[in-house]
Amino acid sequence: MTPTLTYEKMQELSERSDHNRRIVSELEPPLKELSKWETLPALEVGNRDGGSAIVILYYLQQVPRTWFTTVDVTECPPLITEWVEKLGIPHKHWKMPQADFMEKHMNSTNGWGFVFLDADHSQATCSADIRKLAPLMERGGMIAVDDVNDWPTLPEFEGLERVKYEGVDQGSFTAPSHGQHICYWRKA
Ligand SMILES: C[S@@+](CC[C@H](N)C(=O)[O-])C[C@H]1O[C@@H](n2cnc3c(N)ncnc32)[C@H](O)[C@@H]1O
């Protein structure tokens, strides 16, 4: 069956910049694995205009039971509202800072399957949030964090294991010292 959102359309909608060419190729490996799940609640913190959200939605449409949560200090962009409706994916956007969401609403779902942190990129904030999210992840669920290239080290988290996907295209971007822009941690 042809998916409602075709791969070509997803690429067209997402790949408006070099930044998003990288995002597509880096987000795909975990999402390909997770799209085989029966139930997959997904969260994106920092959605901007929806360039990465459309990649996530392409894979979520293949999951029988899913819902999508987005968080940003800005309004939900039209690209996301349009496509969650077309794909029939339940969606909630929280217009608020990352810190408020983490404090008040991150446990709005029991068992996140995929979380993408792309808002506050500091190591301190992301590490603290990953520690809070870890117990709320479904086993095998994945936390992806963008722009870890400025982090001096990649920390370890209790209950999570780091996953490194070989062959992820770094495009024209300079690879950071530890070789990754997006890092993935899987709930063990
Ligand atoms: C790098 S952009 C996200 C790009 C998007 N994920 C993509 O790849 O197409 C970062 C976004 O995070 C939001 N943001 C930055 N700091 C934030 C914070 N502390 N809380 C919530 N949103 C934040 C910005 O408004 C912006 O939309």
The ligand as an SDF file (V2000), in Angstrom:
LIG
                    3D

 27 29  0  0  0  0  0  0  0  0999 V2000
   17.4180   23.7300   15.9660 C   0  0  0  0  0  0  0  0  0  0  0  0
   15.7500   24.3000   16.0120 S   0  0  0  0  0  0  0  0  0  0  0  0
   14.8360   22.8190   15.7460 C   0  0  0  0  0  0  0  0  0  0  0  0
   14.9640   22.2750   14.3560 C   0  0  0  0  0  0  0  0  0  0  0  0
   14.0320   21.1580   14.0380 C   0  0  0  0  0  0  0  0  0  0  0  0
   14.0920   20.0720   15.0330 N   0  0  0  0  0  0  0  0  0  0  0  0
   14.4140   20.6110   12.6670 C   0  0  0  0  0  0  0  0  0  0  0  0
   15.3960   19.8450   12.6030 O   0  0  0  0  0  0  0  0  0  0  0  0
   13.7700   20.9580   11.6920 O   0  0  0  0  0  0  0  0  0  0  0  0
   15.5010   24.6050   17.7140 C   0  0  0  0  0  0  0  0  0  0  0  0
   14.0710   24.9030   18.1190 C   0  0  0  0  0  0  0  0  0  0  0  0
   14.0210   24.8010   19.5280 O   0  0  0  0  0  0  0  0  0  0  0  0
   13.2830   25.8680   20.0540 C   0  0  0  0  0  0  0  0  0  0  0  0
   13.8370   26.1270   21.3870 N   0  0  0  0  0  0  0  0  0  0  0  0
   15.0750   26.6030   21.7010 C   0  0  0  0  0  0  0  0  0  0  0  0
   15.2410   26.6240   23.0280 N   0  0  0  0  0  0  0  0  0  0  0  0
   14.0890   26.1500   23.5790 C   0  0  0  0  0  0  0  0  0  0  0  0
   13.6600   25.9150   24.9040 C   0  0  0  0  0  0  0  0  0  0  0  0
   14.4430   26.1560   25.9550 N   0  0  0  0  0  0  0  0  0  0  0  0
   12.4180   25.4140   25.0920 N   0  0  0  0  0  0  0  0  0  0  0  0
   11.6070   25.1320   24.0360 C   0  0  0  0  0  0  0  0  0  0  0  0
   11.9700   25.3320   22.7570 N   0  0  0  0  0  0  0  0  0  0  0  0
   13.1920   25.8350   22.5240 C   0  0  0  0  0  0  0  0  0  0  0  0
   13.4400   27.0230   19.0690 C   0  0  0  0  0  0  0  0  0  0  0  0
   12.3110   27.8620   19.1240 O   0  0  0  0  0  0  0  0  0  0  0  0
   13.5790   26.2820   17.7360 C   0  0  0  0  0  0  0  0  0  0  0  0
   12.3320   26.1650   17.0950 O   0  0  0  0  0  0  0  0  0  0  0  0
  1  2  1  0
  2  3  1  0
  2 10  1  0
  3  4  1  0
  4  5  1  0
  5  6  1  0
  5  7  1  0
  7  8  2  0
  7  9  1  0
 10 11  1  0
 11 12  1  0
 11 26  1  0
 12 13  1  0
 13 14  1  0
 13 24  1  0
 14 15  1  0
 14 23  1  0
 15 16  2  0
 16 17  1  0
 17 18  1  0
 17 23  2  0
 18 19  1  0
 18 20  2  0
 20 21  1  0
 21 22  2  0
 22 23  1  0
 24 25  1  0
 24 26  1  0
 26 27  1  0
M  CHG  2   2   1   9  -1
M  END
$$$$
